[in-house]
Every structure is written in structure tokens, then in C-alpha cells.
């Protein structure tokens, strides 16, 4: 509460060029108190957060599409997807269409809530199918699921990257460990901040701006070549 009170005071004294809210939206009362300071929201849709601020959303459909393209290039055509269970129904339907012949292979977890063993059981039901019927690739759209995925596959005697090709989301830059034999697609913090600042300067633009991921290998090459975002 003290932090929000200070924020309101600074906004009222015109000490702020803008405010970026990340996965959080203040109450309507606080939004009114912050006016007319420009604000941008990252990863909180107006439909469930009651705000009219310009917002940035991570394009999970593009993430899945890039994972599937990677699988297809490597001869894998029976892909499953692991997503966060709070994904909207409309987006889930579009993701199921991307998968094609096996829309039921979109599974949803919460990486914080729920018993790990029950999550493992769901994965084991899917990957215990006979080889010709089980997925030969898995798109993990939240990197927090990766330890559970890798552990479950190994318990089943399946080698990640060979028996089941893996592609996963990640954020960049980060110090988080990466699993071998996994293709990562990253959301760049630099790009997100650049886009957020652009929206602060031009808040009359599109209410929602989508951030698409890039192959992590590509971002690392740009870093090693000295390119800045």
C-alpha cells in the first residue's frame, strides 16, 4: 500500500514519464488516481483485469506455431502441447487447430498449484501409448514445466530429444538452466521494454500489441556479434 501511495503521489506531482505494470493491474480507483499519467500493462488482458490501458501480450499461438515448424523440419508430425491451464478458451481452440489431427493433445497445467505426481500421471497416460500412436514431439509453452517433463519421460524410458523431440519457451536474458537436446524460443526482455516504452509515448495506438518469440539461438548469435536491441 505504501508503494502504491508513493506511486500515486509521484504521478500527481508529474514526476513520472509513465508506468509499466507487469502481470498486475491496480484497482479502478487507483487507475483513476494515476490519471493522466500514461500506463502500459504487460501480460494482463483487459477482459479479465478491468483496464483500458494499452497492453502487451505474449503471443503463445506464434510460440506454438514456431515449435511445430521446428518439429516438421525434423520429420515429427505427431506433436502434443503443454500450456498453462489459465489460457483462455478461445486461444486453446486456436491452438488445437494448429495441432491438427490430435487437438486433444493440448494439456494444461499450473506450474505452482497442483501435485506434481498428478501432473506426471497425465503425461504418462499420453506417452505410455504404443510408439506409433503416442506423440513424437512435445511443445512446452512454459519453461517452468520442463523439469517435470524431462523427469517423466526418463521414468518412462524415453530419451528427450530422441524419442520425444522437445521445443520450449524461455525468456531472454536469464540465468536459468537450459536442457540439452531442446530447441528454445525466447521472449526478449529488451524487445518487450522497447515496445512498452513506444506504447507509453503513443498511447493512442492499438490497445493490444503482441510480442512474438524468437529462436534463442538467434538471440544469442546477435549478442555474440555485438548487436544491441
C-alpha positions, -999 to +999 in steps of 0.1 A: +000+000+000+029+024+008+044+018-026+011+025-044+006+056-023+040+068-033+033+060-070+000+080-069+018+109-053+047+109-078+022+107-107+002+136-093+033+157-090+042+149-127+074+131-116+068+101-138+071+098-176+049+067-175+042+035-156+046-001-168+026-027-149+039-063-153+013-091-148-006-067-125-033-041-128-043-018-099-079-013-089-101+011-109-099+036-080-061+036-082-062+038-120-083+069-117-059+084-092-030+078-115-046+097-144-034+113-166+000+096-163+004+072-193+004+035-183+011+002-201+002-033-190+022-064-198+005-098-198-028-089-182-058-088-206-083-060-202-111-087-204-102-101-170-083-072-154-107-042-160-084-017-175-083+004-207-045+008-209-025-002-239-012-037-233+014-061-244+006-098-246+030-127-253+019-144-285+016-180-274+000-191-306+030-179-325+052-197-300+033-230-307+035-224-344+073-219-343+076-251-322+055-271-347+075-257-376+107-269-359+092-304-354+081-306-390+115-297-402+128-326-382+103-351-395+080-351-364+043-348-372+026-361-340+031-332-317+015-325-283+015-292-265+018-284-228+003-250-219-007-231-188-042-241-177-053-204-173-051-199-211-084-186-225-108-210-241-106-190-274-069-193-275-070-231-266-093-237-295-070-219-319-040-239-305-059-272-310-065-263-346-027-257-350-021-292-338-043-306-365-052-343-362-048-346-324-064-315-308-069-335-276-031-335-271-032-299-257-027-304-220-029-277-193-010-274-160-004-248-134+033-248-125+026-236-090-006-252-080-014-289-080+005-321-071+035-329-093+026-366-092-009-360-107+007-339-135+031-367-142+002-392-144-014-371-172+018-371-192+023-408-186-011-416-199-003-399-231+033-411-236+026-447-225+007-452-257+023-476-283+051-459-302+031-455-334+003-438-315+020-416-290+033-381-296+068-380-311+073-343-301+062-320-273+059-282-273+064-269-237+049-234-237+061-226-202+097-234-193+087-240-157+072-273-168+105-286-183+118-303-151+086-323-148+085-332-185+121-344-186+118-364-154+085-380-166+100-390-200+130-405-183+108-425-159+090-439-190+124-449-206+120-422-233+150-401-242+142-364-245+153-351-279+154-385-295+122-405-287+103-372-280+116-341-297+113-311-274+108-274-280+102-249-252+095-213-242+121-193-224+129-157-215+159-138-225+182-128-209+181-152-180+204-173-159+180-202-158+195-235-168+187-250-202+181-286-210+202-302-238+185-315-269+158-289-266+150-261-291+142-229-272+121-199-284+126-168-263+107-136-255+133-109-253+131-086-223+147-058-244+121-061-271+093-061-245+106-030-228+111-012-261+076-019-272+062-009-238+081+025-240+067+030-275+032+025-262+038+049-234+048+076-259+020+068-283-008+055-261-035+063-287-023+033-308-036-003-308-049-014-274-032-047-276+003-054-291+015-090-294+051-099-287+064-128-308+092-151-296+124-156-315+147-187-316+171-184-286+200-194-309+193-164-330+192-140-300+225-155-287+241-150-321+230-114-321+245-109-287+278-125-296+280-104-328+277-073-307+243-062-319+221-044-294+183-043-294 
